[in-house]
Amino acid sequence: MTYSTRRWFVVITVGLGLICVLLVTALILLYIHQTAERDQLKKKVKEYNKTLTSLKINYSHLTDERDELQINLKSMSETKSELETRVKHLNDTLMKSTSGSCRYFISSEEKSWSDSRRFCRSRGGDLVIINTEEEQVEFV
C-alpha cells in the first residue's frame, strides 16, 4: 500500500467515525427529547384523569341535588294543591254559611281589578269599593 492510498484510507475511516459519532449523538438527543415529551404527556394524562374524576364527582353531587330538588318540588306542589283545595273548601263553606248581602271570597290568585270584578260578577257578586277608614270598619 502506498502512502497516498493509506492516507485516503485514514481520511475515509476518520470521516466515517465522525459520522458514526454524530449519528450516535443525534440518537441520544432524540431519545432524551422523546423521553421528556413522554413524561410530559404522562403528567398531562394524570392531570386530565384527576379533572375527569373531579367532574364525575361534581356530576354525581349535582345529580343527587337535582333529585332532592325534584322531590322537594313534588312535595311542595302537593302541599300547594292541598292548600288550594282547603282554601276552596273554606270559601265554599263561608259562601254557604253567610246570609244576606255580605259574603267574602278569598283567593290566592293575583288579578287586575277588571278581572277580579268579572270573576265576582260571574258568581253573582261584585267587588266593594271602600273609600274611607270608617267604611272599612263598617264593612269588616
Secondary structure, 3 states (H helix, E strand, C coil): CCHHHHHHHHHHHHHHHHHHHHHHHHHHHHHHHHHHHHHHHHHHHHHHHHHHHHHHHHHHHHHHHHHHHHHHHHHHHHHHHHHHHHHHHHHHHHHHHCCCCCCCCCCCCCCCHHHHHHHHHHCCCCCCCCCCHHHHHHHC
